[in-house]
């Protein structure tokens, strides 16, 4: 294909490349397709039909357009606009590499910086209250709920990773008794995470005393089951936590991701190295994990302010 290809042809070529050669997940591919359709529509409205006609100023103007919105699209947050720009930058970089264009007009365009939001971790007392409340009724579903929440907090798993677990993903060393769990994260990446004694005991109790009663024809290898014997869904797991948190008297807003935040924050508060926490969380970059260190610094600052005689 010659240089100076049309935007539409180049977009289709790039999407084929993402699907076939890079094997992106269906949801990710849908996001790229949506973002690039909007970008190509923006260029077409300005009569920019050839890739070589696109300049850095056009890409920058598109980014501004995303933030401002139009009659058909609401303004995007800095995070959503940055995600769209990632698709655009990847597209132009591919176009140059595949000889569809001479230059990359998006290379120097930087994404907007999102406002840094500190993750909200629960105090340890609230976490313990939730876990105790989960198993308190002693029913079959209570055993499942306790096991689920112990795994979420004990491993830092995402909710999708937890409900996607199979029984065979848990591995217990017969000699040491130590357990690990295989978590499947974003982009199909897998990681092994240690399972602490509390989570291990809760899962064992669920497997021995409850799972067989819940099992049905669609159970297969799923670890966490719903009342009909199928795999527990993300929505149902979310509802479990909300119900248990209310029963425990925890008034602040709690989500499965709150337990993941708490897992990371409590590890760092206990002296864990940030790179170890990065591995446990399955973050591709330590930069993503470092936001949790801001939480622990705030905790240190509070202690310092109240305890040191010359802090004020």
N, C-alpha and C positions, 0 to 999 in steps of 0.2 A: 504494500500500500504506500502511496506517495506521501510526501510531506504536505502539510496544509490540508489534512483531511477535514471533512465536515464534522461539526461537533456531535451530531446525532450518530454518525457511523462510529466515531471514536468511543462514544459512551457505550454503545452496544458491544464493541470489541472489548472494552475494559470490563464490563459486567460478565461477559463470557469468560474472560481471564480469571476473574474472582471466583466464578462458580466452578470452572473446570480445573484450572491449574492450582489455585490456592485453596479450593474446597471449603469456602466459607459456609458457615451455617445458614440455613434458610432465612432465619430472622435477620441476621446481619446483612445478608444479600438484599433482602427487602428494604432495609434502611438505606443502603447504598443506592439502590434503584430509585427510591423516593427522593433522596437528596440530589442526585444527579439529574433527575427529571426536572426538578425545580431550577437547578442551575442552568441546564440547557434551555429551559423556557425563558429564563431571565436574559440569557445571551441572545436568543432568537428575537425577543421583543426589542432588542437594540441593534438588530440586523448584524449580529456577530455570528455568522454561520460557519466560518472557517476557524480552526484552532489557532492558526498563525495571526489571525486578526485580534485575538484576545490579548489584552495588556494587563500588567499588574494593577493598574488603576481600575480596570473592570472587575477584577476579582475582589479588590478592596471595596468597591462600590456594592458588590453583591453581598459582602459581609455586613455592610451598613444596612442594606435593604432587609436582610434577615432580622436584624435587631429592631428595625422600625416597623416591619410588617407592611401589609397592603390590604386591599379590599377582600382578597381571598385567603390571606394567611395572617394570623395574629403575630405580634412581635415574639421573637424567640428569646429565651433566656441566654445568658452568655454560654452556659454549658451546652445547650442544644445547638446554638450557632457554631460553637467550636467543633461539635461533632460533624455538622454539615461541612465545615471547612476541611476537616480531615478527609472526607470523601472527595472534595474538590481537589485538594492537594495531591492525593493519591492518584486521581485521574490524570492530572496534568503531568505528574512524574512518569506515569506509565506511558503516556502519549509520546513523550520525548524518547524514552527508552525503546519504544516499539516503532520509532521513526514515523509517527503519525503527526508530529509537530517539530518545529525547529527549536523552540525555546519553551521554558516553563515559567509562565507568568505568575504562578501561585507560590513559587518557592519562598519568596521573601515576605509573604503575607502571614502575619502572626494571628493566632486565634485570640479572642477576647479572654481576659483573665476572670474566671468566675470568683464570686465572693467566697472567701474561705469559711466554710461552716464546720465548726468543730463537732465531731460525733458525740452524741449524748449517751454516756455510759450510765448504767444503773449502779448505785451503791451496792456493795457486796450483800448487805443485809436484805435489800429488796430482791436480789437474785435468789438468795437462799429462801426467802419467804415464798417466792413464786414456785420454786422447785418443790418445796414441802407441800404447798397447796395442791400441786398437780397430782401427787400420789395419795393425798389424804383420804379420799373416799374408799380406796382399796378395791375398786371395781376393775373389770377388764380394761375398759377405756382409760381409767385413771393410771393403770400400769403403763399403758401405751403412751399417755401424755407425759408422764414423768420421764420415761425413756427418751422420748423425742426432745424434750426441753433440756435434759441433761446432755444429750448429744450436741444440741445447738450451742449451749454455753460451754461445754467441755471441750469442744473441738474447734469452735469458731466457724462452723460450717454455714454456708449460705442456705437459705430455706430450700432452694431448688436442689442443692446437693444432698440435704438431709432426706427429703421425701423421695429422692431418686436412689437411695441406698437399697441394695439387696442384702439378704442375710449373709451371702458369701463375701460381701465386702468387708466384713468384720473378721479379724484374724487374731486369735489368742495363742501366744506361745505356751505350749504345754509345760515347759520346764519353769519359766519365770512367772508365768501367769499374766505377763504384760500384753496389752492389746493395742492394735492399730486399726484404723479404718481407712479405706480407700475412697477418697472424695473426688468426684468428677466436676471440675470447675468450668469456667468460661472458656470457650474455644476448644472444648474437648480435652483440656489439660487435666492430668491426674496428679494427685499428691497423696502421700501417706501421712496420716496425722496420729499421734499417740492418743489413746483413750484412757482417761484417768479412772481411778477406782470407783468413784461415785457413778459416773456414766456407765462404766462396765457393769456394775451391780444392778443398775436400773434396767439396762438392756437385757441382762441375764434373767431378771425377774419377769420381764415382759415376754421373753421368748419361752420361758418354762411355763408360765402360768396364764398367759393371755393370748398370745398370737394364734395358737391352735384353735382357740374358740372363735377368733375373728376370721380365720382363713375361709376362703370360698373358692369357687371355680376359676376366678380371675386373679387369684393371689400370686401365682407363679413364685418368683423369688423375692418379691418385695418385702422389705423389712417392716415398714410402718404401714399398717392397714387401716382402712376405714370400717365402719360398722357393717358394711355390705361385703367385706372381704376383698375389696380391691385396694389398689395402692392409694395411700393418703395423698390428697392434692395440696398444693401450696395454699390455696384459699382456706381449706379445712385446717391446716396446720396453723395458719395465722389466727383463725377463730379460736383454736385451742388455747393459744397463748393469751389472747385478749380475755377469754373467759376465766382462765386461771389467775391472771394478774388481778382481775376484779375480785375474785374470791380471796386472794392474798391481801387485799386492801392496798395495793400499789396504785396510787392515784395518777402518777405521771404517765404520759403516753408510752406504750410499750409495743414494739414490733419484733419479729424474728431478727431483724437487722440490729435491733438494740442489744440483743444477746451477743451478737457477733462483735459489736462495738465494745461491749463490756468485757468480753473475752480478751480482746487486744489490750484494752486499757488496764485491766487488772494484771495481765502478764507484765506489762511495762512498769506498772507500779511496784511489782514484785521484783524488779531488777532484770527482767529478760532483755536480751539484746534485740534491737529493732530488726536486725536481719533475720533472726530466728522467727520473730513474729511475722515478718514478711513471708517466710516459707510456709508457716502454719496457715496463714490467711490465703495463700495462693495468689498474692499480688505479683504482677510481672515486674514492677519496679518498686524499689525501696521508698521512692518519693511518695507513693500512694500511702504507704504505711506510716510515714513520718508525721502525718496529720495527727496521729494518736499521741505523739510525743508532746504536742502542744497541750493536750489535756493533762498529762502528767506534770508538765511545767506549771500549769495553773494550780495544780494541787500543791506542788512544792511552794509556790508563791504564797498561797493561803497559809500554809504551816509556818513559813518564814515570817509572814506579817504578824501572826499572832504569838509566835514563840520567841522571836529574837528581840532583845531589849532595845536595840537601836534600829529596828526595821522601819520605824515611822519617823 
